[in-house]
Amino acid sequence: MALLITDQCINCDVCEPECPNEAIYMGTEIYEIEPGKCTECVGHFDTPQCVEVCPVECILVNPEWQESKDDLVAKYRQLTGKFDAAIAASADGADLAVGAQAKANSASPA
């Protein structure tokens, strides 16, 4: 799944340089994520770096862009031209989006 920056974004500029795929860009009002480039940092890091650095926790899973971990690995390979056997071996159906969603859910009022 690709990630999505909500309208809670404060334009603090910390997420954009953290994205290894350059998927984050300044939109008309807030930062946005290009879903075709977002791999949730698969192949680069264990967790999505934009989610890690966002001070207002406004980066969530994009419900309109459903991808499996295998899809994210394939996208990583396409974007980077790299084949990492360790990344391929870990593509066992585990969903990386769970971590981003869990963090987002913990920030939501009950």
ROMARVO-118877 format. One record per residue (C-alpha): residue number from 1; z, x, y. Coordinates in Angstrom, 2 decimals, padded with zeros to 5 digits, always signed. Each point is the difference from the previous one (the first is absolute). Layout:
<atoms>
<atom n="NUM" w="Z" u="X" v="Y"/>
...
</atoms>
This chain:
<atoms>
<atom n="1" w="+000.00" u="+000.00" v="+000.00"/>
<atom n="2" w="-000.63" u="+001.15" v="+003.50"/>
<atom n="3" w="+002.72" u="-000.20" v="+002.59"/>
<atom n="4" w="+000.06" u="-002.06" v="+003.18"/>
<atom n="5" w="+001.68" u="+000.60" v="+003.36"/>
<atom n="6" w="+001.52" u="-003.19" v="+001.36"/>
<atom n="7" w="+000.21" u="-001.12" v="+003.63"/>
<atom n="8" w="+003.54" u="+001.40" v="+000.05"/>
<atom n="9" w="-001.61" u="+003.43" v="+000.61"/>
<atom n="10" w="+001.35" u="+001.69" v="+003.13"/>
<atom n="11" w="-002.87" u="+002.53" v="+000.27"/>
<atom n="12" w="+002.36" u="+002.93" v="-000.40"/>
<atom n="13" w="-002.82" u="+002.20" v="-001.38"/>
<atom n="14" w="+001.97" u="+001.41" v="-002.95"/>
<atom n="15" w="-002.01" u="-001.57" v="-002.83"/>
<atom n="16" w="-003.51" u="+001.08" v="+000.95"/>
<atom n="17" w="+000.38" u="+003.76" v="-000.52"/>
<atom n="18" w="+001.87" u="-000.54" v="-003.28"/>
<atom n="19" w="-002.95" u="-001.66" v="-001.74"/>
<atom n="20" w="-001.80" u="+002.55" v="-002.20"/>
<atom n="21" w="-003.10" u="-002.23" v="-000.21"/>
<atom n="22" w="-000.24" u="-000.69" v="+003.75"/>
<atom n="23" w="+000.18" u="-003.74" v="-000.79"/>
<atom n="24" w="+002.23" u="-000.79" v="+003.00"/>
<atom n="25" w="-001.56" u="-000.47" v="+003.40"/>
<atom n="26" w="+000.84" u="-001.60" v="+003.33"/>
<atom n="27" w="-001.31" u="-003.57" v="+000.08"/>
<atom n="28" w="-000.35" u="-002.15" v="+003.10"/>
<atom n="29" w="+003.76" u="-000.58" v="+000.29"/>
<atom n="30" w="+001.78" u="+001.72" v="-002.89"/>
<atom n="31" w="-000.71" u="+002.57" v="-002.67"/>
<atom n="32" w="-002.05" u="-001.25" v="-002.92"/>
<atom n="33" w="-000.78" u="+001.22" v="-003.51"/>
<atom n="34" w="-003.53" u="+000.20" v="-001.39"/>
<atom n="35" w="+000.48" u="-001.44" v="-003.52"/>
<atom n="36" w="-003.00" u="+001.89" v="-001.36"/>
<atom n="37" w="+001.73" u="+003.29" v="+000.79"/>
<atom n="38" w="+003.60" u="-000.90" v="-000.85"/>
<atom n="39" w="+001.18" u="+001.29" v="-003.38"/>
<atom n="40" w="+003.71" u="-000.47" v="+000.75"/>
<atom n="41" w="+000.01" u="+003.82" v="-000.09"/>
<atom n="42" w="-000.85" u="+000.05" v="-003.72"/>
<atom n="43" w="-001.16" u="+003.52" v="-000.81"/>
<atom n="44" w="+001.71" u="+001.43" v="+003.06"/>
<atom n="45" w="+003.64" u="-001.13" v="-000.08"/>
<atom n="46" w="+002.36" u="-002.03" v="-002.18"/>
<atom n="47" w="+000.52" u="-002.65" v="+002.67"/>
<atom n="48" w="-002.08" u="-001.32" v="+002.91"/>
<atom n="49" w="+000.80" u="+002.34" v="+002.87"/>
<atom n="50" w="-000.63" u="-002.57" v="+002.73"/>
<atom n="51" w="+002.65" u="-002.25" v="-001.54"/>
<atom n="52" w="+002.41" u="+002.94" v="-000.15"/>
<atom n="53" w="-000.31" u="+000.85" v="+003.70"/>
<atom n="54" w="-000.34" u="-003.44" v="+001.56"/>
<atom n="55" w="+003.12" u="-000.62" v="+002.13"/>
<atom n="56" w="-000.45" u="-003.79" v="+000.08"/>
<atom n="57" w="-001.06" u="-000.48" v="-003.63"/>
<atom n="58" w="-003.12" u="-001.96" v="+000.90"/>
<atom n="59" w="-002.28" u="+001.34" v="-002.74"/>
<atom n="60" w="-000.38" u="-002.36" v="-002.94"/>
<atom n="61" w="-002.28" u="-000.50" v="-002.96"/>
<atom n="62" w="-003.23" u="-001.65" v="+001.11"/>
<atom n="63" w="-000.15" u="-003.26" v="-001.99"/>
<atom n="64" w="-003.75" u="-000.26" v="+000.56"/>
<atom n="65" w="-000.76" u="+003.38" v="-001.57"/>
<atom n="66" w="+001.19" u="+000.01" v="-003.62"/>
<atom n="67" w="-000.41" u="+003.29" v="-001.89"/>
<atom n="68" w="+001.54" u="+001.44" v="-003.14"/>
<atom n="69" w="+001.29" u="+003.55" v="-000.21"/>
<atom n="70" w="-003.20" u="+000.86" v="-001.89"/>
<atom n="71" w="-002.00" u="-001.34" v="+002.95"/>
<atom n="72" w="+002.05" u="+002.12" v="+002.41"/>
<atom n="73" w="-000.57" u="+003.10" v="-002.13"/>
<atom n="74" w="-003.74" u="-000.70" v="-000.06"/>
<atom n="75" w="+000.01" u="-000.46" v="+003.78"/>
<atom n="76" w="+001.90" u="+003.28" v="+000.42"/>
<atom n="77" w="-002.64" u="+001.78" v="-002.11"/>
<atom n="78" w="-002.82" u="-001.58" v="+001.97"/>
<atom n="79" w="+001.52" u="+000.90" v="+003.37"/>
<atom n="80" w="+001.01" u="+003.56" v="-000.91"/>
<atom n="81" w="-002.45" u="+001.00" v="-002.71"/>
<atom n="82" w="+002.99" u="+001.26" v="-002.00"/>
<atom n="83" w="+000.85" u="-000.75" v="-003.60"/>
<atom n="84" w="+003.69" u="+000.55" v="-000.63"/>
<atom n="85" w="+000.92" u="-000.35" v="-003.68"/>
<atom n="86" w="+003.65" u="-000.65" v="+000.86"/>
<atom n="87" w="-000.99" u="-002.87" v="+002.28"/>
<atom n="88" w="-002.29" u="-001.44" v="-002.67"/>
<atom n="89" w="+002.70" u="+000.29" v="-002.65"/>
<atom n="90" w="+002.48" u="-001.86" v="+002.14"/>
<atom n="91" w="-002.36" u="-002.93" v="+000.53"/>
<atom n="92" w="+001.73" u="-002.06" v="-002.64"/>
<atom n="93" w="+000.01" u="-003.31" v="+001.81"/>
<atom n="94" w="+003.10" u="+000.73" v="+002.07"/>
<atom n="95" w="-000.44" u="-001.53" v="+003.43"/>
<atom n="96" w="+000.79" u="+002.29" v="+002.94"/>
<atom n="97" w="+000.03" u="-002.96" v="+002.32"/>
<atom n="98" w="+003.33" u="-001.04" v="-001.45"/>
<atom n="99" w="+001.73" u="+002.78" v="+001.95"/>
<atom n="100" w="-001.59" u="-000.97" v="+003.30"/>
<atom n="101" w="+000.68" u="-003.66" v="-000.57"/>
<atom n="102" w="+003.61" u="+000.65" v="-001.01"/>
<atom n="103" w="+000.60" u="+001.94" v="+003.18"/>
<atom n="104" w="-001.64" u="-002.74" v="+002.05"/>
<atom n="105" w="+002.04" u="-002.68" v="-001.74"/>
<atom n="106" w="+003.25" u="+001.83" v="+000.67"/>
<atom n="107" w="-000.82" u="-000.11" v="+003.71"/>
<atom n="108" w="-000.64" u="-003.74" v="+000.00"/>
<atom n="109" w="+002.87" u="-002.32" v="+000.92"/>
<atom n="110" w="+001.20" u="-002.11" v="-002.91"/>
</atoms>
